[in-house]
Amino acid sequence: MTLSHSPSGHSPSRRPTPAELDEMTPEQLARLAAELDDVEIVHNQRKFPIPGTRAEKRAERSVALWFVISALSGLAFLAAFLFWPYEYVAPGQPGYEVYTLYTPVVGGTFGLAVLALGIGVIAYVKKFFPDEVSVQQRHDGVSDEVDRRTVVAQLQKAGQDTGIARRKLITRAAGGAAGVFGLGLGIAAVAPLVRDPWEGGDQAALWTTGWAPVDGETVYLRRDTGVPSEISLVRPEDQEPGSIETVFPFRESERGDEEALLHALRRSDNPVMLIRLRPGTPLVLREGFEDYPYGDFVAYSKLCTHLGCPTSLYETQSQRILCPCHQSQFLATEYARPVFGPAARALPPLPITVNDEGYFVATGDMPPVGPAFWERRS
Ligand code: FES
């Protein structure tokens, strides 16, 4: 069908009816789209006017290669994400080098998968989209039915012009790359949910810390001297009034066991602040936790109850413990209740005493430490 043009010569003077649109071929619709948009196609030439030439095959293979690289990188990412050893290994321990490569390997393969996919799309556009020079007059307003349908036709025609339907190698390689990439994203999103945080019931990781009693063995308070095998236990007389020390759990059964000692120092919910108040400082105790302090000593989890940062700043004059992340403050003399900032719960206390040998020991575990979670009641 033929449509008359406006006096300007750029757009049709009459809009086609839906019935007329139904009769038009995709090419007519695409051309109509250009006319409706005041687009004048000055030059349009296919990259490969004769299908099946060696040059076209070569271009096709070079594009497909990028999608294949993307698919292989995506598979490598998946394999690394699922099977590469990611658990912490200390320097000098067997497997340390492999462990340190986890993040570079996961990041590198993921990055390469995205990069190769992007390059493949760009290469396809550059190698197969027709050379076209068009001039368009800008105009405002919302697109109507005619515009929308003609734009779809234009996109279809663009696909036809590049011969995407008959380029099986490219479509399969691109489909494979996109599929692997999507699968990788899906697995990465779901994988953290596969582990059950409540495995172990009352002894599940979220309910307990490394201070929890095991077989009635004494749990000492120790310092981290920088050498895991060097056991430095804590006595009351070691600490000045008005000072703070970070302590970790230690059991005699762990002595000489490098891995267990290191684990006790690295476990994220283990660090505890041991604070010695100035003599005579009034202490307000929380109901149910009256026997947790020892004399002028109080011990609190170091994990901020807001988002889990280490709250290691103790201001002696005001008796406030500060979290540097979002400035929450807790009162050391009032069961570490929050007095400022976003944290809403007190820092969990550790029950402590001094044994017959004069060393600090823990008499039990702390209440659940760190930020809140749904199942938590306090
Ligand atoms: S993590 Fe401590 S205030 Fe936010």
Residues whose N, C-alpha, C, O or C-beta is under 5 A from the ligand:
A	BS01	FES	C304 H306 L307 G308 C309 C323 C325 H326 Q327 S328
